[in-house]
């Protein structure tokens, strides 16, 4: 059987489509590798997601108890207000530190999408140096203040305030680690071909 001969225009179109598809494929591969640097990373991410989900479910349960006690039995429970506030702080800061990927945060992509890989590399490294450097500089003072709050407790449940605001320290540490990892990836030229999309 004779091989089919394609028109030059058809061959050129197929080659062009293949070349255009490769950067996106590479970008997706590097993004996955940036999020999962080893075999341990998926397990840690799954554990962080499970903790975040458990915190949110607990917050929802406390909220339902609060509504039932107040409007169903006309007997508000003071501890539910306090527990809801503490859990809300934990849910937000835990999710920002460990659950929400960097690409899901709010970004201004107008400049990023209009420049080449070299400019993207400079922008990404500079941005991560600023975020990671500021988080690293603020981490000791943040820990000192949160640890200092150990001596005070919440009014109703008497939980030490250190445990209430501990996820802020975790968030700062996570920002340092994430920024360092991102700088390492960007210095190697990984993830610079991807388009930032909402």
Protein Blocks (a to p, Z undefined) as FASTA:
>chain_A
ZZddddfklmmmmmmmmmmmmmmmmmmmmmmmmmmmbfklmmmmmmmmmmmmmmmmmmmm
mmmmmmmmmmmnopacfklmmmmmmmmmmmmmmmmmmmmcfklpccdfklmmmpcfklmm
mmmmmmmmmmmmmmmmmmmmmmmmmmmmmmpccfklopafklmmmmmmmmmmmmmmmmmm
mmmmmmnopaklpccdZZ
